[in-house]
Amino acid sequence: MHHRRCPNCGSVEFRGVGTRNGLERAFSWLVSPYRCGLCGRHFFLYRWLAPLTGTD
Ligand SMILES: [Zn+2]
């Protein structure tokens, strides 16, 4: 099962961040970048799994 957790530390404390480069932006329709508030890990979540953060 997929969970909305940081893949590094398992924290649920993370927030959406902006795309950093063209590659991320190219895939922004598919995944959204997030940054873990606990360990700082930058990762991606599929849009249909990601929490709604109102970044659009
Ligand atoms: Zn983490």
N, CA, C, O and the ligand as a Tripos MOL2 file, in Angstrom:
@<TRIPOS>MOLECULE
protein
  225   223    57     0     0
PROTEIN
NO_CHARGES

@<TRIPOS>ATOM
      1 N           0.8380   -1.2000    0.0000 N.3       1 MET1
      2 CA          0.0000    0.0000    0.0000 C.3       1 MET1
      3 C           0.8730    1.2500    0.0000 C.2       1 MET1
      4 O           1.9860    1.2600    0.5240 O.2       1 MET1
      5 N           0.3350    2.2840   -0.5970 N.am      2 HIS2
      6 CA          1.0610    3.5460   -0.6040 C.3       2 HIS2
      7 C           0.5560    4.4370    0.5260 C.2       2 HIS2
      8 O          -0.6420    4.5190    0.7950 O.2       2 HIS2
      9 N           1.4790    5.0820    1.1570 N.am      3 HIS3
     10 CA          1.1190    5.9990    2.2100 C.3       3 HIS3
     11 C           1.7570    7.3450    1.9460 C.2       3 HIS3
     12 O           2.7950    7.4550    1.2930 O.2       3 HIS3
     13 N           1.1120    8.3490    2.4670 N.am      4 ARG4
     14 CA          1.6530    9.6950    2.2900 C.3       4 ARG4
     15 C           2.6830    9.9560    3.3710 C.2       4 ARG4
     16 O           2.4620   10.7150    4.3150 O.2       4 ARG4
     17 N           3.8090    9.3020    3.1970 N.am      5 ARG5
     18 CA          4.8710    9.4250    4.1850 C.3       5 ARG5
     19 C           6.1990    9.6740    3.5010 C.2       5 ARG5
     20 O           6.3930    9.3540    2.3280 O.2       5 ARG5
     21 N           7.1050   10.2510    4.2650 N.am      6 CYS6
     22 CA          8.4510   10.4350    3.7550 C.3       6 CYS6
     23 C           9.0860    9.0610    3.5200 C.2       6 CYS6
     24 O           9.0550    8.2080    4.4070 O.2       6 CYS6
     25 N           9.6530    8.8430    2.3450 N.am      7 PRO7
     26 CA         10.2650    7.5390    2.0440 C.3       7 PRO7
     27 C          11.5500    7.3060    2.8080 C.2       7 PRO7
     28 O          12.0540    6.1840    2.8560 O.2       7 PRO7
     29 N          12.0800    8.3520    3.4000 N.am      8 ASN8
     30 CA         13.3500    8.2270    4.1090 C.3       8 ASN8
     31 C          13.1600    7.9170    5.5960 C.2       8 ASN8
     32 O          13.8060    7.0170    6.1340 O.2       8 ASN8
     33 N          12.2710    8.6670    6.2560 N.am      9 CYS9
     34 CA         12.1270    8.5030    7.7040 C.3       9 CYS9
     35 C          10.7050    8.1230    8.1030 C.2       9 CYS9
     36 O          10.4470    7.8030    9.2630 O.2       9 CYS9
     37 N           9.7760    8.1580    7.1360 N.am     10 GLY10
     38 CA          8.4130    7.7510    7.4350 C.3      10 GLY10
     39 C           7.5700    8.8360    8.0740 C.2      10 GLY10
     40 O           6.4270    8.5920    8.4580 O.2      10 GLY10
     41 N           8.1190   10.0200    8.1900 N.am     11 SER11
     42 CA          7.3620   11.1140    8.7840 C.3      11 SER11
     43 C           6.2200   11.5360    7.8810 C.2      11 SER11
     44 O           6.3160   11.4520    6.6560 O.2      11 SER11
     45 N           5.1480   11.9860    8.4920 N.am     12 VAL12
     46 CA          4.0370   12.5170    7.7200 C.3      12 VAL12
     47 C           4.0770   14.0470    7.7090 C.2      12 VAL12
     48 O           3.1800   14.7060    7.1830 O.2      12 VAL12
     49 N           5.1370   14.5910    8.3010 N.am     13 GLU13
     50 CA          5.2780   16.0400    8.3430 C.3      13 GLU13
     51 C           6.1090   16.5060    7.1580 C.2      13 GLU13
     52 O           7.3320   16.6230    7.2360 O.2      13 GLU13
     53 N           5.4190   16.7650    6.0750 N.am     14 PHE14
     54 CA          6.1180   17.2980    4.9220 C.3      14 PHE14
     55 C           5.2030   18.2720    4.2070 C.2      14 PHE14
     56 O           3.9920   18.3000    4.4270 O.2      14 PHE14
     57 N           5.8040   19.0550    3.3600 N.am     15 ARG15
     58 CA          5.0300   20.0790    2.6800 C.3      15 ARG15
     59 C           5.4260   20.1430    1.2210 C.2      15 ARG15
     60 O           6.5330   19.7690    0.8340 O.2      15 ARG15
     61 N           4.4930   20.6280    0.4260 N.am     16 GLY16
     62 CA          4.7620   20.7740   -0.9900 C.3      16 GLY16
     63 C           5.7590   21.9010   -1.2320 C.2      16 GLY16
     64 O           5.7260   22.9360   -0.5650 O.2      16 GLY16
     65 N           6.6260   21.6840   -2.1780 N.am     17 VAL17
     66 CA          7.5930   22.7040   -2.5520 C.3      17 VAL17
     67 C           7.4980   22.9430   -4.0540 C.2      17 VAL17
     68 O           6.8780   22.1690   -4.7830 O.2      17 VAL17
     69 N           8.1060   23.9960   -4.4890 N.am     18 GLY18
     70 CA          8.0620   24.3250   -5.9110 C.3      18 GLY18
     71 C           9.0250   23.4730   -6.7050 C.2      18 GLY18
     72 O           9.9660   22.8890   -6.1660 O.2      18 GLY18
     73 N           8.7710   23.4160   -7.9840 N.am     19 THR19
     74 CA          9.6830   22.6850   -8.8570 C.3      19 THR19
     75 C          11.0060   23.4410   -8.9500 C.2      19 THR19
     76 O          11.0360   24.6710   -8.9500 O.2      19 THR19
     77 N          12.0740   22.6950   -9.0270 N.am     20 ARG20
     78 CA         13.3980   23.3070   -8.9850 C.3      20 ARG20
     79 C          14.0410   23.4250  -10.3510 C.2      20 ARG20
     80 O          14.9480   24.2350  -10.5440 O.2      20 ARG20
     81 N          13.5900   22.6430  -11.2810 N.am     21 ASN21
     82 CA         14.2280   22.6630  -12.5840 C.3      21 ASN21
     83 C          13.2520   22.2050  -13.6610 C.2      21 ASN21
     84 O          12.1160   21.8280  -13.3740 O.2      21 ASN21
     85 N          13.7080   22.2430  -14.8750 N.am     22 GLY22
     86 CA         12.8430   21.9100  -16.0020 C.3      22 GLY22
     87 C          12.3720   20.4770  -15.9850 C.2      22 GLY22
     88 O          11.2610   20.1730  -16.4190 O.2      22 GLY22
     89 N          13.2120   19.5990  -15.4870 N.am     23 LEU23
     90 CA         12.8330   18.1870  -15.4510 C.3      23 LEU23
     91 C          11.6600   17.9640  -14.5100 C.2      23 LEU23
     92 O          10.6990   17.2680  -14.8390 O.2      23 LEU23
     93 N          11.7580   18.5720  -13.3300 N.am     24 GLU24
     94 CA         10.6620   18.4260  -12.3730 C.3      24 GLU24
     95 C           9.3870   19.0680  -12.9080 C.2      24 GLU24
     96 O           8.2830   18.5550  -12.7260 O.2      24 GLU24
     97 N           9.5730   20.1890  -13.5630 N.am     25 ARG25
     98 CA          8.4040   20.8790  -14.1070 C.3      25 ARG25
     99 C           7.7650   20.0540  -15.2200 C.2      25 ARG25
    100 O           6.5450   20.0550  -15.3850 O.2      25 ARG25
    101 N           8.5860   19.3650  -15.9680 N.am     26 ALA26
    102 CA          8.0810   18.5330  -17.0580 C.3      26 ALA26
    103 C           7.2070   17.4000  -16.5320 C.2      26 ALA26
    104 O           6.2960   16.9310  -17.2130 O.2      26 ALA26
    105 N           7.5010   16.9730  -15.3120 N.am     27 PHE27
    106 CA          6.7460   15.8730  -14.7210 C.3      27 PHE27
    107 C           5.7440   16.3590  -13.6760 C.2      27 PHE27
    108 O           5.1440   15.5630  -12.9540 O.2      27 PHE27
    109 N           5.5770   17.6660  -13.6090 N.am     28 SER28
    110 CA          4.7210   18.2330  -12.5690 C.3      28 SER28
    111 C           3.2610   17.8400  -12.7400 C.2      28 SER28
    112 O           2.4740   17.9160  -11.7960 O.2      28 SER28
    113 N           2.9070   17.4230  -13.9460 N.am     29 TRP29
    114 CA          1.5310   16.9650  -14.1590 C.3      29 TRP29
    115 C           1.3200   15.5940  -13.5270 C.2      29 TRP29
    116 O           0.1900   15.1880  -13.2540 O.2      29 TRP29
    117 N           2.4300   14.8870  -13.3010 N.am     30 LEU30
    118 CA          2.3550   13.5180  -12.8020 C.3      30 LEU30
    119 C           2.6910   13.4270  -11.3220 C.2      30 LEU30
    120 O           2.0050   12.7420  -10.5630 O.2      30 LEU30
    121 N           3.7300   14.1070  -10.9210 N.am     31 VAL31
    122 CA          4.1550   14.0640   -9.5310 C.3      31 VAL31
    123 C           4.3530   15.4680   -8.9940 C.2      31 VAL31
    124 O           4.5790   16.4140   -9.7480 O.2      31 VAL31
    125 N           4.2640   15.5860   -7.6860 N.am     32 SER32
    126 CA          4.4940   16.8620   -7.0260 C.3      32 SER32
    127 C           5.6720   16.7260   -6.0710 C.2      32 SER32
    128 O           5.7700   15.7370   -5.3460 O.2      32 SER32
    129 N           6.5610   17.7060   -6.0650 N.am     33 PRO33
    130 CA          7.7190   17.6580   -5.1700 C.3      33 PRO33
    131 C           7.3310   18.0400   -3.7440 C.2      33 PRO33
    132 O           6.5430   18.9560   -3.5120 O.2      33 PRO33
    133 N           7.9110   17.3060   -2.8040 N.am     34 TYR34
    134 CA          7.6720   17.5830   -1.3940 C.3      34 TYR34
    135 C           8.9850   17.5550   -0.6470 C.2      34 TYR34
    136 O           9.9590   16.9390   -1.0820 O.2      34 TYR34
    137 N           8.9930   18.2300    0.4810 N.am     35 ARG35
    138 CA         10.1720   18.2330    1.3250 C.3      35 ARG35
    139 C           9.7510   17.8290    2.7260 C.2      35 ARG35
    140 O           8.8180   18.3890    3.3010 O.2      35 ARG35
    141 N          10.4560   16.8460    3.2620 N.am     36 CYS36
    142 CA         10.1400   16.3570    4.5960 C.3      36 CYS36
    143 C          10.5180   17.3950    5.6440 C.2      36 CYS36
    144 O          11.6120   17.9590    5.6080 O.2      36 CYS36
    145 N           9.6040   17.6400    6.5780 N.am     37 GLY37
    146 CA          9.8660   18.6150    7.6200 C.3      37 GLY37
    147 C          10.7220   18.0640    8.7390 C.2      37 GLY37
    148 O          11.1860   18.8160    9.5960 O.2      37 GLY37
    149 N          10.9350   16.7610    8.7400 N.am     38 LEU38
    150 CA         11.6930   16.1390    9.8110 C.3      38 LEU38
    151 C          13.1480   15.9040    9.4080 C.2      38 LEU38
    152 O          14.0680   16.3080   10.1190 O.2      38 LEU38
    153 N          13.3480   15.2510    8.2660 N.am     39 CYS39
    154 CA         14.7060   14.9220    7.8510 C.3      39 CYS39
    155 C          15.1890   15.7670    6.6710 C.2      39 CYS39
    156 O          16.3630   15.7260    6.3020 O.2      39 CYS39
    157 N          14.2630   16.5350    6.0830 N.am     40 GLY40
    158 CA         14.6640   17.4100    4.9940 C.3      40 GLY40
    159 C          14.7690   16.7230    3.6480 C.2      40 GLY40
    160 O          15.1880   17.3320    2.6630 O.2      40 GLY40
    161 N          14.3960   15.4750    3.6050 N.am     41 ARG41
    162 CA         14.4660   14.7130    2.3700 C.3      41 ARG41
    163 C          13.5210   15.2950    1.3140 C.2      41 ARG41
    164 O          12.3590   15.5910    1.5890 O.2      41 ARG41
    165 N          14.0480   15.4460    0.1210 N.am     42 HIS42
    166 CA         13.2260   15.9310   -0.9830 C.3      42 HIS42
    167 C          12.7540   14.7340   -1.7760 C.2      42 HIS42
    168 O          13.5600   13.9020   -2.1930 O.2      42 HIS42
    169 N          11.4660   14.6440   -1.9830 N.am     43 PHE43
    170 CA         10.9360   13.4790   -2.6730 C.3      43 PHE43
    171 C           9.6850   13.8560   -3.4530 C.2      43 PHE43
    172 O           9.2140   14.9920   -3.4040 O.2      43 PHE43
    173 N           9.1740   12.8920   -4.1570 N.am     44 PHE44
    174 CA          8.0030   13.1460   -4.9810 C.3      44 PHE44
    175 C           6.8670   12.2170   -4.6080 C.2      44 PHE44
    176 O           7.0710   11.0770   -4.1920 O.2      44 PHE44
    177 N           5.6630   12.7440   -4.7720 N.am     45 LEU45
    178 CA          4.4820   11.9220   -4.6040 C.3      45 LEU45
    179 C           3.6320   12.0490   -5.8550 C.2      45 LEU45
    180 O           3.5170   13.1280   -6.4350 O.2      45 LEU45
    181 N           3.0440   10.9480   -6.2600 N.am     46 TYR46
    182 CA          2.1000   11.0290   -7.3570 C.3      46 TYR46
    183 C           0.9560   11.9540   -6.9700 C.2      46 TYR46
    184 O           0.4910   11.9610   -5.8300 O.2      46 TYR46
    185 N           0.5250   12.7220   -7.9340 N.am     47 ARG47
    186 CA         -0.5030   13.7180   -7.6330 C.3      47 ARG47
    187 C          -1.7510   13.1070   -7.0340 C.2      47 ARG47
    188 O          -2.3880   13.7050   -6.1660 O.2      47 ARG47
    189 N          -2.1010   11.9200   -7.4940 N.am     48 TRP48
    190 CA         -3.3370   11.3150   -7.0070 C.3      48 TRP48
    191 C          -3.1650   10.7060   -5.6200 C.2      48 TRP48
    192 O          -4.1400   10.2590   -5.0150 O.2      48 TRP48
    193 N          -1.9380   10.6850   -5.1150 N.am     49 LEU49
    194 CA         -1.7050   10.2140   -3.7650 C.3      49 LEU49
    195 C          -1.3800   11.3730   -2.8290 C.2      49 LEU49
    196 O          -1.5020   11.2540   -1.6100 O.2      49 LEU49
    197 N          -0.9720   12.4750   -3.4030 N.am     50 ALA50
    198 CA         -0.4770   13.5770   -2.6020 C.3      50 ALA50
    199 C          -1.6160   14.3420   -1.9430 C.2      50 ALA50
    200 O          -2.7120   14.4280   -2.4970 O.2      50 ALA50
    201 N          -1.3640   14.8940   -0.7720 N.am     51 PRO51
    202 CA         -2.3540   15.7380   -0.1180 C.3      51 PRO51
    203 C          -2.5420   17.0330   -0.9060 C.2      51 PRO51
    204 O          -1.6310   17.5000   -1.5900 O.2      51 PRO51
    205 N          -3.7020   17.5830   -0.7970 N.am     52 LEU52
    206 CA         -3.9850   18.8160   -1.5150 C.3      52 LEU52
    207 C          -3.4180   19.9860   -0.7430 C.2      52 LEU52
    208 O          -3.8040   20.2500    0.3960 O.2      52 LEU52
    209 N          -2.5030   20.6750   -1.3770 N.am     53 THR53
    210 CA         -1.8440   21.7790   -0.6880 C.3      53 THR53
    211 C          -2.1840   23.1190   -1.3160 C.2      53 THR53
    212 O          -1.7350   24.1630   -0.8440 O.2      53 THR53
    213 N          -2.9620   23.0910   -2.3590 N.am     54 GLY54
    214 CA         -3.3590   24.3420   -2.9770 C.3      54 GLY54
    215 C          -2.2310   25.0270   -3.7270 C.2      54 GLY54
    216 O          -2.2260   26.2510   -3.8650 O.2      54 GLY54
    217 N          -1.2800   24.2500   -4.2110 N.am     55 THR55
    218 CA         -0.1430   24.8260   -4.9200 C.3      55 THR55
    219 C          -0.5050   25.2030   -6.3480 C.2      55 THR55
    220 O           0.2400   25.9180   -7.0180 O.2      55 THR55
    221 N          -1.6270   24.7290   -6.7980 N.am     56 ASP56
    222 CA         -2.0270   25.0580   -8.1690 C.3      56 ASP56
    223 C          -2.7590   26.3840   -8.2000 C.2      56 ASP56
    224 O          -3.1770   26.8330   -9.2670 O.2      56 ASP56
    225 ZN         11.8350   12.3880    6.2890 Zn       57 ZN57
@<TRIPOS>BOND
     1     1     2 1
     2     2     3 1
     3     3     4 2
     4     3     5 am
     5     5     6 1
     6     6     7 1
     7     7     8 2
     8     7     9 am
     9     9    10 1
    10    10    11 1
    11    11    12 2
    12    11    13 am
    13    13    14 1
    14    14    15 1
    15    15    16 2
    16    15    17 am
    17    17    18 1
    18    18    19 1
    19    19    20 2
    20    19    21 am
    21    21    22 1
    22    22    23 1
    23    23    24 2
    24    23    25 am
    25    25    26 1
    26    26    27 1
    27    27    28 2
    28    27    29 am
    29    29    30 1
    30    30    31 1
    31    31    32 2
    32    31    33 am
    33    33    34 1
    34    34    35 1
    35    35    36 2
    36    35    37 am
    37    37    38 1
    38    38    39 1
    39    39    40 2
    40    39    41 am
    41    41    42 1
    42    42    43 1
    43    43    44 2
    44    43    45 am
    45    45    46 1
    46    46    47 1
    47    47    48 2
    48    47    49 am
    49    49    50 1
    50    50    51 1
    51    51    52 2
    52    51    53 am
    53    53    54 1
    54    54    55 1
    55    55    56 2
    56    55    57 am
    57    57    58 1
    58    58    59 1
    59    59    60 2
    60    59    61 am
    61    61    62 1
    62    62    63 1
    63    63    64 2
    64    63    65 am
    65    65    66 1
    66    66    67 1
    67    67    68 2
    68    67    69 am
    69    69    70 1
    70    70    71 1
    71    71    72 2
    72    71    73 am
    73    73    74 1
    74    74    75 1
    75    75    76 2
    76    75    77 am
    77    77    78 1
    78    78    79 1
    79    79    80 2
    80    79    81 am
    81    81    82 1
    82    82    83 1
    83    83    84 2
    84    83    85 am
    85    85    86 1
    86    86    87 1
    87    87    88 2
    88    87    89 am
    89    89    90 1
    90    90    91 1
    91    91    92 2
    92    91    93 am
    93    93    94 1
    94    94    95 1
    95    95    96 2
    96    95    97 am
    97    97    98 1
    98    98    99 1
    99    99   100 2
   100    99   101 am
   101   101   102 1
   102   102   103 1
   103   103   104 2
   104   103   105 am
   105   105   106 1
   106   106   107 1
   107   107   108 2
   108   107   109 am
   109   109   110 1
   110   110   111 1
   111   111   112 2
   112   111   113 am
   113   113   114 1
   114   114   115 1
   115   115   116 2
   116   115   117 am
   117   117   118 1
   118   118   119 1
   119   119   120 2
   120   119   121 am
   121   121   122 1
   122   122   123 1
   123   123   124 2
   124   123   125 am
   125   125   126 1
   126   126   127 1
   127   127   128 2
   128   127   129 am
   129   129   130 1
   130   130   131 1
   131   131   132 2
   132   131   133 am
   133   133   134 1
   134   134   135 1
   135   135   136 2
   136   135   137 am
   137   137   138 1
   138   138   139 1
   139   139   140 2
   140   139   141 am
   141   141   142 1
   142   142   143 1
   143   143   144 2
   144   143   145 am
   145   145   146 1
   146   146   147 1
   147   147   148 2
   148   147   149 am
   149   149   150 1
   150   150   151 1
   151   151   152 2
   152   151   153 am
   153   153   154 1
   154   154   155 1
   155   155   156 2
   156   155   157 am
   157   157   158 1
   158   158   159 1
   159   159   160 2
   160   159   161 am
   161   161   162 1
   162   162   163 1
   163   163   164 2
   164   163   165 am
   165   165   166 1
   166   166   167 1
   167   167   168 2
   168   167   169 am
   169   169   170 1
   170   170   171 1
   171   171   172 2
   172   171   173 am
   173   173   174 1
   174   174   175 1
   175   175   176 2
   176   175   177 am
   177   177   178 1
   178   178   179 1
   179   179   180 2
   180   179   181 am
   181   181   182 1
   182   182   183 1
   183   183   184 2
   184   183   185 am
   185   185   186 1
   186   186   187 1
   187   187   188 2
   188   187   189 am
   189   189   190 1
   190   190   191 1
   191   191   192 2
   192   191   193 am
   193   193   194 1
   194   194   195 1
   195   195   196 2
   196   195   197 am
   197   197   198 1
   198   198   199 1
   199   199   200 2
   200   199   201 am
   201   201   202 1
   202   202   203 1
   203   203   204 2
   204   203   205 am
   205   205   206 1
   206   206   207 1
   207   207   208 2
   208   207   209 am
   209   209   210 1
   210   210   211 1
   211   211   212 2
   212   211   213 am
   213   213   214 1
   214   214   215 1
   215   215   216 2
   216   215   217 am
   217   217   218 1
   218   218   219 1
   219   219   220 2
   220   219   221 am
   221   221   222 1
   222   222   223 1
   223   223   224 2
@<TRIPOS>SUBSTRUCTURE
     1 MET1         2 RESIDUE 1 A MET
     2 HIS2         6 RESIDUE 1 A HIS
     3 HIS3        10 RESIDUE 1 A HIS
     4 ARG4        14 RESIDUE 1 A ARG
     5 ARG5        18 RESIDUE 1 A ARG
     6 CYS6        22 RESIDUE 1 A CYS
     7 PRO7        26 RESIDUE 1 A PRO
     8 ASN8        30 RESIDUE 1 A ASN
     9 CYS9        34 RESIDUE 1 A CYS
    10 GLY10       38 RESIDUE 1 A GLY
    11 SER11       42 RESIDUE 1 A SER
    12 VAL12       46 RESIDUE 1 A VAL
    13 GLU13       50 RESIDUE 1 A GLU
    14 PHE14       54 RESIDUE 1 A PHE
    15 ARG15       58 RESIDUE 1 A ARG
    16 GLY16       62 RESIDUE 1 A GLY
    17 VAL17       66 RESIDUE 1 A VAL
    18 GLY18       70 RESIDUE 1 A GLY
    19 THR19       74 RESIDUE 1 A THR
    20 ARG20       78 RESIDUE 1 A ARG
    21 ASN21       82 RESIDUE 1 A ASN
    22 GLY22       86 RESIDUE 1 A GLY
    23 LEU23       90 RESIDUE 1 A LEU
    24 GLU24       94 RESIDUE 1 A GLU
    25 ARG25       98 RESIDUE 1 A ARG
    26 ALA26      102 RESIDUE 1 A ALA
    27 PHE27      106 RESIDUE 1 A PHE
    28 SER28      110 RESIDUE 1 A SER
    29 TRP29      114 RESIDUE 1 A TRP
    30 LEU30      118 RESIDUE 1 A LEU
    31 VAL31      122 RESIDUE 1 A VAL
    32 SER32      126 RESIDUE 1 A SER
    33 PRO33      130 RESIDUE 1 A PRO
    34 TYR34      134 RESIDUE 1 A TYR
    35 ARG35      138 RESIDUE 1 A ARG
    36 CYS36      142 RESIDUE 1 A CYS
    37 GLY37      146 RESIDUE 1 A GLY
    38 LEU38      150 RESIDUE 1 A LEU
    39 CYS39      154 RESIDUE 1 A CYS
    40 GLY40      158 RESIDUE 1 A GLY
    41 ARG41      162 RESIDUE 1 A ARG
    42 HIS42      166 RESIDUE 1 A HIS
    43 PHE43      170 RESIDUE 1 A PHE
    44 PHE44      174 RESIDUE 1 A PHE
    45 LEU45      178 RESIDUE 1 A LEU
    46 TYR46      182 RESIDUE 1 A TYR
    47 ARG47      186 RESIDUE 1 A ARG
    48 TRP48      190 RESIDUE 1 A TRP
    49 LEU49      194 RESIDUE 1 A LEU
    50 ALA50      198 RESIDUE 1 A ALA
    51 PRO51      202 RESIDUE 1 A PRO
    52 LEU52      206 RESIDUE 1 A LEU
    53 THR53      210 RESIDUE 1 A THR
    54 GLY54      214 RESIDUE 1 A GLY
    55 THR55      218 RESIDUE 1 A THR
    56 ASP56      222 RESIDUE 1 A ASP
    57 ZN57       225 GROUP 0 **** ****
